[in-house]
Amino acid sequence: MSGGATRKQALFVHNNFPGQFGFLAEAMVADGWICAAIGSETATPVAAMPMARWRTARGSTPGIYGPATRAEADLIRGRAAAECAMLLRNKGLKPDIVIGHPGWGETLFMEEVFPEARQILHGEFFYRATGGDVGFDPEFGEMDQEERFRVHAKNATLGLAYLSADRLVCPTRFQASVFPETLKSRISIIHEGVDTQAIAPREGVRFTLANGRVLDRSAPVITFINRRFEPLRGFHVFMRALPALLKAVPEAQVLMIGSEDGSGYGRTPPEGKTWKSVALEALEGQLDLERVHFVGRLPHGRMLDALAVSAAHVYYTYPFVLSWSLLEAMASGCLIIGSDTAPVRDAIVSGESGILLDFFDIPALSEALISACREPERYSAMRRAARAVVTTEFDRRQICLPRWRSLIDETVALGPRS
């Protein structure tokens, strides 16, 4: 690895690189930085950036105390990532700054490998047993004391990583608010943003289902996107709102985009089941499944096509990390019907740029969906306002990238760590 003595160097560390850092890494390379990256086997290279991938063969220690499981796994991954860092160091990398996501433990030992490098870490979340995603939904019962210990213990390695950082970048105000007071002075709020030039309202788009049926704006289409269908993202609430919608609007179609299997961010479904199967069993005979289309995870372009034909996009979430899909739906000019929870309020003002409803009020959601299908012109101003929010507050090129550049310059200007 070589370059002029005056060229600054940066190391990106992310389990699924480029993750939130793709646009930033590309911009820094274009600005003349010497950049490298560390990621797991799922990471994807960025042009002109050397990459080292870590892998681990060891699982958790048999019989380990439950709340310690995550910390042990993070430390193991951190050690593997440190080996990658040492490899890059031996090839000549001497970063002025390390920019990383600490969520899997990879950044834990970067300070030991590159003691002079400044650090900016992605502050995605700080877990708590109250006031966040855990314990929000009474349907799933109260937590016992051991569960509270487990939630708190998730911060063990996160806290260590955050304390090693010169600066933390939280995507939203809510995410910043859950951090301890001792860390808040280090936080800058900068979202990864949306490419509003590439993602915008489009006319004449058609979405073709696997059975050959074509959906377009001639009949109302409701869209719902989860990385994995789960209660934390309101899947159970949305499904229960559908019978009334489908009965009242016989021409309505519903596009369910996301994975049905695997674990999501929240609790796991009952053994041998998925949250989809749980919902369908509970609603047996109440849904016209010829009009509710589970299309799986889609390539990004196909997902944007679905948003382009949407009469309303539903986004519900517990108090947790805001999904990028919400901002892309807003940029696409969708009518947003969301949960009146803190993360969503960071992007939507109810009655102006969308409709926010009590998370647990299923009839209210049904009524809002019916109205969106029956009176689309009523919500034209909300659609325009939703896009305006993204272009003025979350535009990647005009808003987010300049803020990142300023933060990096300020942090590097502090000089090497002593």
C-alpha positions in Angstrom: 0.0 0.0 0.0 1.6 3.2 -1.1 0.9 6.9 -1.6 2.3 10.4 -1.2 3.3 11.4 2.3 0.7 14.1 2.4 -2.2 11.9 1.6 -4.4 11.0 4.5 -5.3 7.4 5.2 -8.5 5.9 6.5 -9.6 2.4 7.6 -13.2 1.3 7.4 -14.4 -1.5 9.6 -17.8 -3.0 9.1 -19.1 -6.6 9.3 -21.1 -6.1 6.1 -18.9 -3.5 4.5 -19.7 -1.1 2.9 -22.9 -1.0 4.9 -23.7 2.5 5.9 -20.2 3.7 4.7 -20.3 3.0 1.0 -21.0 6.5 -0.2 -18.5 7.9 2.3 -15.8 5.5 1.3 -16.2 6.3 -2.4 -16.2 10.0 -1.7 -13.0 9.8 0.3 -11.2 7.8 -2.4 -12.3 10.4 -4.9 -11.0 13.1 -2.5 -7.6 11.5 -2.6 -7.6 9.5 0.6 -5.8 6.2 0.8 -8.5 3.9 2.1 -8.7 0.2 3.1 -11.5 -1.9 4.6 -12.0 -4.8 7.0 -15.2 -6.9 6.9 -16.5 -10.4 7.3 -17.0 -12.9 4.5 -20.3 -11.1 3.6 -18.5 -7.8 2.9 -18.3 -6.4 -0.6 -15.2 -4.5 -1.9 -15.3 -0.9 -3.0 -13.3 0.0 -6.1 -9.7 1.2 -5.3 -9.9 0.0 -1.7 -7.9 -3.0 -0.5 -10.0 -5.2 1.8 -9.2 -7.8 4.4 -11.9 -10.3 5.4 -12.0 -11.9 8.8 -13.5 -15.3 9.7 -13.9 -17.2 12.9 -14.2 -21.0 13.4 -14.9 -21.0 17.1 -18.4 -20.9 18.6 -19.4 -19.9 22.1 -18.1 -21.7 25.1 -20.4 -24.5 26.2 -22.1 -23.7 29.4 -21.2 -20.0 29.3 -23.5 -17.7 31.4 -26.2 -16.6 29.0 -25.8 -12.8 29.2 -22.1 -13.3 28.5 -22.7 -15.0 25.1 -22.7 -11.9 23.0 -19.7 -10.3 24.7 -17.7 -13.5 24.1 -18.7 -13.6 20.4 -17.9 -9.9 20.0 -14.5 -10.4 21.5 -13.7 -13.3 19.3 -14.8 -11.3 16.2 -12.8 -8.4 17.4 -9.7 -10.6 17.6 -10.2 -11.8 14.1 -10.7 -8.3 12.8 -7.5 -7.2 14.6 -5.6 -9.9 12.7 -6.8 -8.3 9.5 -5.8 -4.9 10.8 -2.3 -6.2 11.5 -2.1 -7.6 8.0 -3.0 -4.3 6.5 -0.5 -2.6 8.9 2.3 -4.9 7.7 1.5 -3.8 4.1 2.0 -0.2 5.0 -1.4 1.1 6.2 -1.1 3.8 8.8 -4.6 5.3 9.2 -5.1 8.8 10.4 -8.7 7.7 11.2 -10.6 4.5 11.7 -14.3 4.7 10.8 -16.3 1.7 12.0 -19.5 0.0 13.1 -18.9 -1.7 16.5 -22.1 -3.8 16.4 -20.3 -7.1 15.9 -17.2 -6.4 18.0 -14.8 -5.7 15.1 -13.5 -2.4 16.3 -12.7 -3.5 19.8 -8.9 -3.9 19.3 -8.3 -1.3 16.6 -6.9 1.1 19.1 -4.3 -1.6 20.0 -3.2 -2.1 16.4 -3.3 1.6 15.4 -2.8 3.5 18.7 -2.3 6.9 17.0 -5.4 6.7 14.8 -8.5 8.7 15.6 -11.8 6.9 15.7 -15.3 7.7 14.5 -17.8 4.9 15.3 -21.4 4.4 14.1 -23.6 4.8 17.2 -26.5 2.7 16.1 -28.0 1.9 19.5 -27.5 1.5 23.2 -29.7 -1.1 24.7 -31.9 -0.6 27.7 -34.5 -2.8 29.5 -37.0 0.1 29.6 -37.8 3.0 27.2 -36.6 1.2 24.1 -37.7 -1.8 22.0 -37.7 -4.2 24.9 -40.9 -4.3 27.0 -42.7 -2.0 24.6 -45.3 -4.5 23.4 -47.5 -5.8 26.3 -48.7 -8.7 24.1 -45.5 -10.6 24.7 -45.5 -10.3 28.5 -43.3 -8.8 31.1 -39.6 -9.5 31.2 -38.1 -11.4 34.1 -35.0 -10.3 35.9 -32.7 -12.6 33.9 -34.0 -11.1 30.6 -33.3 -7.6 31.9 -29.7 -8.7 32.7 -29.3 -10.1 29.2 -30.5 -6.9 27.6 -28.2 -4.8 29.7 -25.3 -7.1 29.0 -25.6 -6.4 25.3 -23.9 -3.1 26.0 -20.8 -4.7 27.4 -18.7 -4.6 24.3 -20.6 -1.8 22.7 -19.8 0.4 25.7 -16.1 -0.5 25.5 -16.1 0.3 21.8 -17.9 3.6 22.2 -15.5 4.7 24.9 -12.6 4.2 22.5 -14.1 6.5 19.9 -13.3 10.2 19.6 -16.7 10.8 17.9 -19.9 8.8 17.6 -22.3 9.2 14.6 -26.0 8.5 15.3 -28.4 8.4 12.4 -31.3 10.0 14.2 -32.2 12.1 17.2 -34.0 9.1 18.9 -31.0 6.9 18.5 -28.8 9.5 20.0 -31.2 10.0 22.9 -30.8 6.4 24.2 -27.0 6.8 24.8 -25.7 7.5 28.4 -25.2 11.1 29.3 -21.4 10.5 29.5 -21.3 9.7 25.8 -23.7 12.3 24.4 -21.0 15.0 24.1 -19.2 12.9 21.5 -22.3 12.4 19.3 -23.0 14.0 16.0 -26.3 13.2 14.3 -25.7 12.3 10.7 -27.9 9.9 8.7 -26.4 7.9 5.8 -29.1 9.6 3.7 -30.9 8.9 0.5 -29.8 9.5 -3.1 -32.8 11.7 -3.9 -31.7 12.0 -7.5 -31.9 8.2 -8.1 -34.9 7.7 -5.8 -37.9 9.9 -6.8 -41.6 9.6 -7.7 -42.1 7.9 -11.1 -45.1 7.6 -13.3 -46.1 4.6 -15.4 -44.2 2.0 -13.3 -45.5 -1.6 -13.4 -44.7 -4.3 -10.8 -45.0 -7.8 -12.1 -45.7 -10.6 -9.7 -44.3 -14.1 -10.0 -47.7 -15.4 -11.3 -47.6 -12.8 -14.1 -50.1 -10.4 -12.6 -49.2 -6.8 -13.1 -49.7 -4.1 -10.4 -49.8 -0.5 -11.2 -51.5 2.7 -10.0 -54.8 1.8 -11.7 -55.8 -0.1 -8.5 -54.7 0.7 -5.0 -51.5 -1.1 -3.8 -50.4 -1.1 -0.1 -46.7 -1.7 0.5 -45.1 -3.1 3.6 -41.4 -3.8 4.0 -39.5 -5.6 6.8 -36.0 -7.0 6.6 -37.6 -10.0 8.3 -41.3 -10.0 9.2 -41.5 -9.6 13.0 -43.5 -7.8 15.7 -40.7 -5.3 16.4 -41.5 -3.8 13.0 -45.3 -4.0 13.5 -45.9 -7.1 11.3 -48.5 -8.5 13.6 -50.4 -5.2 13.8 -50.4 -4.7 10.1 -51.6 -8.2 9.4 -54.6 -7.7 11.8 -55.5 -4.5 10.0 -55.8 -6.2 6.6 -59.2 -8.1 6.9 -61.1 -4.8 7.2 -59.2 -3.2 4.3 -59.6 -6.1 1.9 -63.3 -6.3 2.7 -63.9 -2.6 2.2 -61.7 -2.2 -0.9 -62.2 -5.3 -3.0 -59.7 -4.0 -5.7 -56.9 -3.4 -3.1 -53.6 -5.4 -3.4 -51.0 -5.8 -0.7 -47.3 -6.2 -1.3 -45.4 -7.8 1.5 -41.6 -7.4 0.9 -39.2 -9.1 3.2 -37.9 -12.4 4.5 -40.3 -14.8 6.3 -37.6 -16.9 7.9 -34.7 -16.4 10.3 -34.4 -14.1 13.3 -34.9 -10.4 13.1 -34.1 -7.7 15.6 -36.7 -8.7 18.2 -38.0 -11.8 19.8 -38.0 -15.1 18.0 -41.3 -16.8 17.0 -42.5 -20.0 18.8 -40.4 -23.0 18.0 -41.1 -24.5 14.6 -43.0 -21.4 13.4 -42.4 -18.1 11.7 -44.2 -14.8 12.5 -45.9 -15.2 9.1 -47.3 -18.6 10.0 -48.4 -17.4 13.4 -50.3 -14.5 11.8 -51.9 -16.6 9.1 -53.0 -19.2 11.6 -54.6 -16.5 13.8 -56.3 -14.9 10.7 -57.4 -18.1 9.0 -60.4 -17.5 6.8 -60.2 -13.7 7.2 -57.7 -12.9 4.5 -58.0 -13.1 0.7 -54.5 -14.5 0.1 -55.0 -14.0 -3.7 -54.5 -10.3 -2.9 -51.9 -10.4 -0.2 -48.6 -11.1 -2.0 -45.5 -12.3 0.0 -42.8 -11.6 -2.6 -39.7 -12.2 -0.4 -36.7 -9.9 -0.3 -36.3 -8.0 -3.6 -33.4 -6.5 -5.4 -33.3 -2.8 -4.7 -34.6 -1.7 -8.1 -37.6 -4.0 -7.8 -38.3 -2.7 -4.3 -38.3 0.9 -5.6 -40.7 -0.2 -8.4 -43.1 -1.5 -5.6 -42.9 1.9 -3.9 -43.6 3.7 -7.1 -47.0 2.0 -7.4 -47.9 2.3 -3.8 -51.1 4.0 -2.7 -49.8 3.9 0.9 -46.7 2.6 2.5 -47.0 1.3 6.1 -44.0 1.6 8.4 -44.4 0.6 12.1 -41.7 0.1 14.6 -41.0 -0.3 18.3 -38.7 2.4 19.7 -35.6 1.1 17.9 -33.3 1.9 14.9 -35.1 3.6 12.0 -35.2 1.6 8.8 -33.7 3.0 5.7 -36.8 1.8 3.8 -38.9 4.5 5.4 -36.8 7.3 4.0 -36.7 5.7 0.6 -40.5 5.4 0.6 -40.6 9.1 1.5 -38.2 10.0 -1.3 -40.4 7.9 -3.7 -43.3 10.2 -2.8 -45.3 7.5 -0.9 -48.1 8.3 1.5 -46.6 7.1 4.8 -48.9 5.6 7.4 -46.6 5.0 10.4 -46.6 4.2 14.1 -46.6 7.2 16.4 -43.3 6.1 18.0 -40.1 8.1 18.6 -38.0 6.8 15.7 -40.8 7.6 13.2 -41.4 11.1 14.6 -37.8 11.9 13.7 -38.8 11.7 10.1 -42.6 12.4 9.9 -44.8 15.1 11.3 -48.3 13.6 11.6 -50.8 15.4 9.4 -48.1 17.1 7.4 -45.7 14.6 5.9 -47.6 11.4 6.8 -50.1 9.9 9.2 -48.9 8.6 12.5 -51.1 6.3 14.6 -51.1 4.6 17.9 -49.0 1.4 17.4 -51.7 -0.8 18.9 -54.8 0.8 17.4 -55.7 -1.7 14.7 -59.0 -0.2 13.6 -57.3 3.2 13.1 -54.8 1.6 10.8 -57.5 -0.2 8.8 -59.5 3.1 8.5 -56.3 5.0 7.3 -55.6 2.3 4.7 -59.2 2.4 3.4 -59.1 6.2 3.2 -55.8 6.1 1.3 -57.3 3.7 -1.2 -60.6 5.5 -1.6 -59.4 9.1 -1.5 -55.8 9.2 -2.9 -56.1 12.9 -4.0 -56.7 13.9 -0.3 -53.1 12.9 0.5 -51.2 14.5 -2.5 -49.8 17.3 -0.3 -48.5 14.7 2.3 -46.7 12.8 -0.4 -45.0 16.0 -1.6 -44.1 17.0 1.9 -42.6 13.6 2.7 -40.3 13.9 -0.2 -39.4 17.5 0.7 -38.4 16.3 4.2 -35.9 13.8 2.7 -34.5 16.3 0.2 -34.0 19.0 2.8 -32.9 16.8 5.8 -31.7 13.5 4.5 -30.2 14.1 1.0 -27.0 12.1 0.8 -25.0 14.3 -1.5 -26.2 17.7 -0.3 -26.7 17.2 3.4 -25.1 14.0 4.8 -21.8 13.8 2.9 -20.8 17.4 3.7 -21.5 16.8 7.4 -19.4 13.6 7.3 -16.6 15.4 5.6 -16.6 18.2 8.2 -16.6 15.8 11.1 -13.7 13.8 9.7 -11.7 16.9 9.0 -12.3 18.1 12.6 -11.4 14.8 14.1 -8.2 14.3 12.1 -7.2 17.9 12.9 -6.9 16.8 16.5 -3.7 15.1 15.5 -2.5 11.6 16.3 -3.5 10.2 19.7 -0.6 10.3 22.1 
